[in-house]
Amino acid sequence: MMRDKIYFASDFHLGAPSIKESKSRERKICNWLDSISNTAKEIYLVGDVFDFWFEYKHTIPKGFERLKSRLIILIEKGVNIHFFPGNHDLWTFGYLEKEMGLIVHKEPLITTIENKTFYISHGDGLGSKNMKYKFLKKIFTSSTAQYLFSILHPSVGISLAKAWSKKSRLKGGQIDANQLRNELLAFSKNILTNTDVNYFVFGHIHQPIEIELNPDSKYINLGDWINHFSYLEFHKSNLLLKYF
């Protein structure tokens, strides 16, 4: 079969809310990857693949080896796999590129695929609002914070990260999905004032959404693999939001 399809997915959140539920979700994700393994030319993983990720000097968080091995096998078959750190797995320092072969994008990407222009980002921290989150992200991405976290024993650091994530979920998350969608829509429309973009592709808010911005441009949110199991397929200039 010809490898001529581009796939996008986000928000697997492997590790949350429990190992048992994550393993079940991981199997489903791997089944999806198997189903597209002969047609995929490129795969874009648009953030929060892991509910927590930190690359210590000599170790990484254990688990989800089935997913990692599937990705490596696809890469060895010639599939380009792009990884966008989300707000839950932003601490990447080279392991994913050097050991697995992923193409890591730490900034939003504007790229052309089949003569269509895509703007791709996890979506967190974009727009003019949510200054509290932007401040926290600036701290988390600082070399000082990364160093201080790295000197914690992994058992302590990972436990703290899991507790933080659980607390956030119990509070209903750090964001209002509708508010963030409106902010991302406003952000996309602002980009369109001086840059032609056919498709804005975001994750982060866990809702599969398609909104036409103008006859030549569309906003898409990828949804998640916790409740919706949704993904985007692009083939011969046709864009489809699908469910597995």
Backbone torsions as a table, in degrees:
resi	resn	phi	psi	omega
1	MET	NA	150.9	-177.9
2	MET	-82.6	135.1	175.7
3	ARG	-86.5	97.0	-177.3
4	ASP	-141.5	18.5	179.6
5	LYS	-114.7	145.0	178.1
6	ILE	-111.7	132.4	-177.4
7	TYR	-121.7	146.5	178.6
8	PHE	-131.7	136.8	174.6
9	ALA	-153.3	158.9	-179.8
10	SER	-154.6	170.1	169.9
11	ASP	57.7	58.1	171.3
12	PHE	-77.0	-35.6	-179.8
13	HIS	50.6	47.2	178.0
14	LEU	-66.1	127.1	-174.6
15	GLY	117.2	-15.9	-178.8
16	ALA	-124.4	150.0	-8.6
17	PRO	-83.0	-7.8	179.4
18	SER	-150.8	162.2	177.9
19	ILE	-63.1	-41.5	-178.5
20	LYS	-61.0	-49.0	-179.8
21	GLU	-66.7	-35.6	179.6
22	SER	-67.2	-39.5	179.0
23	LYS	-64.2	-39.1	176.4
24	SER	-63.4	-42.5	178.0
25	ARG	-65.6	-40.4	179.1
26	GLU	-60.8	-41.8	178.5
27	ARG	-61.2	-40.2	179.7
28	LYS	-67.0	-41.0	177.7
29	ILE	-62.4	-43.5	178.8
30	CYS	-63.7	-37.7	176.4
31	ASN	-62.8	-39.0	176.4
32	TRP	-64.2	-45.4	178.6
33	LEU	-61.0	-39.2	176.7
34	ASP	-62.2	-38.0	-176.3
35	SER	-69.9	-22.0	-179.2
36	ILE	-109.7	5.9	-171.8
37	SER	-63.5	-25.7	-178.3
38	ASN	-96.2	-8.6	-177.3
39	THR	-115.4	-15.9	-174.3
40	ALA	-74.3	128.6	170.7
41	LYS	-96.0	-42.4	176.9
42	GLU	-143.1	149.0	175.3
43	ILE	-129.8	129.4	178.0
44	TYR	-109.1	115.5	175.7
45	LEU	-99.4	107.1	-162.9
46	VAL	-99.8	52.0	169.2
47	GLY	99.5	149.9	178.8
48	ASP	54.5	42.8	170.1
49	VAL	-62.7	-43.4	177.2
50	PHE	-109.8	144.6	177.3
51	ASP	-73.2	-21.2	171.0
52	PHE	-151.5	140.7	176.7
53	TRP	-150.4	130.9	173.5
54	PHE	-150.1	128.7	-179.7
55	GLU	-96.2	99.5	173.5
56	TYR	-73.0	171.3	-176.2
57	LYS	-61.1	-38.6	-174.8
58	HIS	-123.5	9.1	-179.1
59	THR	-156.8	162.8	172.8
60	ILE	-131.1	162.3	177.0
61	PRO	-57.7	134.2	-177.8
62	LYS	-75.7	161.1	174.2
63	GLY	107.3	163.8	174.6
64	PHE	62.9	38.7	179.0
65	GLU	-70.1	-26.5	177.8
66	ARG	-63.0	-44.2	178.3
67	LEU	-64.9	-47.4	-179.1
68	LYS	-58.1	-43.6	-178.7
69	SER	-66.7	-37.8	177.3
70	ARG	-61.2	-43.7	-179.0
71	LEU	-63.8	-42.6	179.0
72	ILE	-63.1	-42.6	178.9
73	ILE	-61.1	-42.6	178.6
74	LEU	-64.2	-41.7	178.9
75	ILE	-62.2	-41.4	179.4
76	GLU	-67.6	-20.6	174.6
77	LYS	-83.2	-4.2	178.0
78	GLY	103.3	7.9	179.3
79	VAL	-84.0	128.3	174.1
80	ASN	-81.3	123.2	179.8
81	ILE	-117.1	119.4	-177.4
82	HIS	-100.2	137.8	-178.5
83	PHE	-124.1	123.2	177.1
84	PHE	-108.9	113.2	176.5
85	PRO	-58.7	133.2	175.5
86	GLY	-98.3	-168.3	179.8
87	ASN	-74.2	-14.3	178.1
88	HIS	-98.1	-22.1	-176.9
89	ASP	-130.3	45.0	-174.1
90	LEU	-83.2	-12.8	-175.8
91	TRP	-88.8	75.4	176.2
92	THR	-112.2	132.9	-174.1
93	PHE	-130.0	22.3	174.6
94	GLY	124.5	-18.0	-178.4
95	TYR	-61.2	-45.2	-175.9
96	LEU	-62.5	-35.5	178.9
97	GLU	-77.4	-51.5	-171.4
98	LYS	-74.8	-39.4	-175.7
99	GLU	-92.9	-30.8	-176.4
100	MET	-108.6	-27.6	179.6
101	GLY	92.5	14.0	177.0
102	LEU	-71.3	153.3	173.4
103	ILE	-98.9	111.0	-172.7
104	VAL	-99.1	130.8	178.8
105	HIS	-116.7	111.7	-179.2
106	LYS	-93.2	-2.4	175.3
107	GLU	-128.2	159.3	175.1
108	PRO	-53.8	145.2	-177.3
109	LEU	-114.0	129.6	168.5
110	ILE	-108.0	120.0	-175.7
111	THR	-142.2	157.0	178.2
112	THR	-106.1	126.4	177.4
113	ILE	-128.4	118.6	-179.6
114	GLU	51.1	48.0	177.0
115	ASN	65.7	14.4	174.3
116	LYS	-113.8	139.9	-179.0
117	THR	-95.2	126.7	179.9
118	PHE	-113.1	137.2	168.5
119	TYR	-110.1	116.2	-171.9
120	ILE	-122.7	128.2	178.2
121	SER	-160.6	152.3	174.1
122	HIS	-59.2	-38.9	174.9
123	GLY	111.1	-14.0	-178.8
124	ASP	-73.6	137.9	175.4
125	GLY	80.5	2.9	178.0
126	LEU	-86.5	160.0	-179.3
127	GLY	89.6	179.0	-172.5
128	SER	-95.3	-5.1	-175.4
129	LYS	-108.6	-163.6	179.1
130	ASN	54.8	51.0	-176.1
131	MET	-66.6	-30.1	178.7
132	LYS	-62.2	-45.6	179.0
133	TYR	-64.7	-42.2	-179.8
134	LYS	-60.7	-37.8	178.1
135	PHE	-65.2	-45.7	179.4
136	LEU	-62.8	-41.1	-179.3
137	LYS	-64.6	-38.2	178.4
138	LYS	-61.9	-37.7	177.6
139	ILE	-67.8	-47.9	-176.0
140	PHE	-62.8	-30.4	-178.1
141	THR	-92.0	2.0	179.0
142	SER	-75.6	148.2	179.6
143	SER	-64.0	-30.4	179.6
144	THR	-66.0	-48.2	179.6
145	ALA	-63.5	-40.8	180.0
146	GLN	-64.0	-40.3	178.7
147	TYR	-65.8	-46.2	-178.4
148	LEU	-61.5	-38.1	178.6
149	PHE	-70.5	-35.3	-176.4
150	SER	-66.5	-25.7	-178.1
151	ILE	-84.5	-7.9	171.1
152	LEU	-72.1	145.4	173.0
153	HIS	-61.3	138.7	-178.1
154	PRO	-51.7	-36.9	179.4
155	SER	-61.6	-38.2	179.1
156	VAL	-73.4	-48.3	-177.0
157	GLY	-61.9	-45.3	-178.8
158	ILE	-67.8	-37.6	177.3
159	SER	-63.0	-42.8	177.5
160	LEU	-61.9	-43.6	-179.1
161	ALA	-63.8	-41.2	179.2
162	LYS	-65.5	-38.7	179.1
163	ALA	-65.1	-41.2	178.5
164	TRP	-61.9	-45.7	-178.9
165	SER	-64.4	-41.8	179.3
166	LYS	-63.6	-41.6	178.7
167	LYS	-61.7	-40.9	178.7
168	SER	-62.2	-44.2	-179.4
169	ARG	-65.6	-39.6	179.7
170	LEU	-63.0	-28.9	177.6
171	LYS	-86.3	1.9	-179.8
172	GLY	87.0	15.7	178.9
173	GLY	90.4	168.3	-177.3
174	GLN	-89.0	-6.1	-171.7
175	ILE	-131.3	156.7	169.1
176	ASP	-98.2	117.5	-171.8
177	ALA	-60.6	-42.6	-179.1
178	ASN	-66.4	-40.0	178.7
179	GLN	-64.1	-44.2	-179.2
180	LEU	-65.9	-39.5	176.7
181	ARG	-58.3	-44.8	179.8
182	ASN	-64.1	-37.5	178.0
183	GLU	-66.4	-41.3	179.4
184	LEU	-68.9	-34.5	174.8
185	LEU	-63.6	-46.0	178.6
186	ALA	-63.1	-39.8	178.0
187	PHE	-62.0	-44.9	-179.6
188	SER	-63.6	-43.6	179.3
189	LYS	-63.3	-35.2	178.1
190	ASN	-67.3	-40.1	176.2
191	ILE	-59.4	-38.8	-177.0
192	LEU	-66.8	-16.1	-179.7
193	THR	-68.6	-22.8	178.9
194	ASN	-136.6	1.7	179.3
195	THR	-139.9	130.7	177.5
196	ASP	-80.8	117.7	177.7
197	VAL	-130.4	129.0	179.2
198	ASN	-83.3	-37.9	-176.5
199	TYR	-138.5	123.7	170.3
200	PHE	-97.6	121.0	-176.2
201	VAL	-119.3	118.5	-178.1
202	PHE	-129.2	161.8	169.1
203	GLY	-116.3	-138.9	167.0
204	HIS	81.4	-42.5	-171.7
205	ILE	-100.0	1.8	169.8
206	HIS	64.6	21.9	178.0
207	GLN	-126.4	122.8	175.2
208	PRO	-72.1	120.0	-172.9
209	ILE	-140.3	140.2	169.5
210	GLU	-130.1	125.3	179.4
211	ILE	-135.7	127.8	177.5
212	GLU	-79.3	123.9	179.1
213	LEU	-89.1	-36.8	172.5
214	ASN	-160.8	175.6	-176.4
215	PRO	-57.2	-20.1	-177.0
216	ASP	-114.6	5.1	-175.5
217	SER	-141.4	141.9	-177.5
218	LYS	-138.2	142.9	173.3
219	TYR	-97.8	131.3	178.6
220	ILE	-131.0	130.7	166.7
221	ASN	-109.2	135.2	-170.0
222	LEU	-77.8	-13.5	-177.1
223	GLY	82.4	-141.6	180.0
224	ASP	-156.8	178.8	176.6
225	TRP	-117.9	29.8	172.6
226	ILE	-103.0	-45.1	-179.1
227	ASN	-119.0	-31.5	-169.1
228	HIS	-107.3	-28.0	-178.8
229	PHE	51.0	50.5	-173.7
230	SER	-107.0	153.3	179.0
231	TYR	-155.7	167.1	-178.0
232	LEU	-113.4	136.8	176.6
233	GLU	-122.2	128.5	178.8
234	PHE	-120.0	123.0	-175.7
235	HIS	-151.0	120.0	178.1
236	LYS	52.2	48.0	177.8
237	SER	69.3	8.7	175.9
238	ASN	-103.5	127.6	-178.0
239	LEU	-113.0	124.9	-177.3
240	LEU	-129.6	129.2	172.0
241	LEU	-89.6	117.7	-172.6
242	LYS	-120.9	169.5	179.7
243	TYR	-131.4	138.0	-177.9
244	PHE	-102.0	NA	NA
